[in-house]
Structure formats: structure tokens, C-alpha cells
């Protein structure tokens, strides 16, 4: 799979927009919104693309991923992630 900078930035911007309390978002919440945003995409392919890009964002230090009490991954943007968005605008 190829990296898509637009998609990666879109993920970061979504986290900033929707994470009102600063506690992060569950991976399933992010996937649900992207499924609505891209209704013509195969759900399995969209999940794979989202997972791939979240892993890239994690390795770049733009997000942190922690397991919640519900065994679901919680995704939070980092300072570097905010800087990336600002530098990209």
C-alpha cells in the first residue's frame, strides 16, 4: 500500500476536530466517520488503509495509540501532529 499524505492529514484533522475533551478517539469512531465520508469504498479496504495510515502516523510520532479498558485502541494526536497540520496549511 502506498502512503497518501492527504489521507493521513485528513485523519489528523478529524482527530483534532472531533476530540473535544482531549482524551482521543477510538479507532472504531474514526473508521465509522471515514466510512460515511467515503461510502463507495470497500469497508475492508478502508479499514486496511486507515490502519496502515494510523501506523505510519504513530511511527512518525504524530499520534499515540493506547488500549482502553474496552480492549479498543484509543488514538490521540501529539504536539508533533498538531505541528504537521499547521505546517501543511
C-alpha positions as CSV (number, residue, x, y, z in Angstrom):
1,X,0.0,0.0,0.0
2,X,1.2,3.5,-0.8
3,X,1.3,6.3,1.7
4,X,-1.3,9.0,0.9
5,X,-0.3,12.3,2.6
6,X,-3.8,13.8,2.0
7,X,-5.5,10.8,3.8
8,X,-3.0,10.9,6.7
9,X,-3.6,14.7,7.2
10,X,-7.3,14.1,6.9
11,X,-7.1,11.6,9.8
12,X,-5.2,14.1,11.9
13,X,-7.6,16.9,11.2
14,X,-10.5,14.7,12.0
15,X,-9.0,13.8,15.4
16,X,-8.5,17.4,16.2
17,X,-12.0,18.4,15.1
18,X,-13.8,15.6,16.9
19,X,-11.7,15.1,20.1
20,X,-13.4,17.9,22.1
21,X,-12.2,16.8,25.5
22,X,-8.6,15.8,24.5
23,X,-8.9,12.2,25.5
24,X,-8.6,10.8,22.0
25,X,-10.9,8.9,19.8
26,X,-11.5,5.2,19.4
27,X,-10.3,3.6,16.2
28,X,-13.9,2.5,15.5
29,X,-15.1,6.1,15.8
30,X,-12.6,7.2,13.2
31,X,-13.4,4.3,10.9
32,X,-17.2,5.0,11.2
33,X,-16.7,8.6,10.1
34,X,-14.5,7.7,7.2
35,X,-17.0,5.0,6.1
36,X,-19.6,7.8,5.9
37,X,-17.2,10.1,4.2
38,X,-16.2,7.5,1.6
39,X,-19.4,5.4,1.1
40,X,-18.3,4.0,-2.2
41,X,-15.1,2.4,-0.8
42,X,-15.0,-1.2,0.2
43,X,-15.2,-1.3,4.0
44,X,-12.4,-3.9,4.3
45,X,-10.1,-1.8,2.1
46,X,-11.0,1.4,4.0
47,X,-10.2,-0.3,7.3
48,X,-6.8,-1.5,5.9
49,X,-6.0,2.0,4.6
50,X,-7.0,3.6,7.9
51,X,-4.9,1.1,9.9
52,X,-1.9,1.5,7.6
53,X,-2.0,5.3,7.9
54,X,-2.6,5.2,11.6
55,X,0.6,3.0,11.9
56,X,2.5,5.5,9.8
57,X,1.3,8.4,11.9
58,X,2.3,6.5,15.0
59,X,5.8,5.7,13.7
60,X,6.2,9.4,12.7
61,X,5.2,10.5,16.3
62,X,2.1,12.3,15.1
63,X,-0.3,10.2,17.2
64,X,-0.2,7.9,20.2
65,X,-2.2,4.7,20.4
66,X,-3.2,3.2,23.7
67,X,-5.5,0.3,24.6
68,X,-8.6,1.3,26.5
69,X,-10.5,-0.6,29.2
70,X,-12.7,-2.0,26.4
71,X,-9.7,-3.5,24.6
72,X,-10.2,-0.9,21.9
73,X,-7.4,1.3,20.6
74,X,-7.6,5.0,21.6
75,X,-5.9,7.4,19.2
76,X,-4.6,10.8,20.4
77,X,-2.8,13.5,18.4
78,X,0.6,14.6,19.6
79,X,2.3,18.0,19.6
80,X,4.2,16.9,16.5
81,X,0.8,16.0,14.9
82,X,-0.5,19.5,15.5
83,X,2.7,21.0,14.1
84,X,2.4,18.9,11.0
85,X,-1.2,20.1,10.3
86,X,-0.1,23.7,10.9
87,X,2.9,23.3,8.5
88,X,0.7,21.7,5.9
89,X,-1.8,24.6,5.7
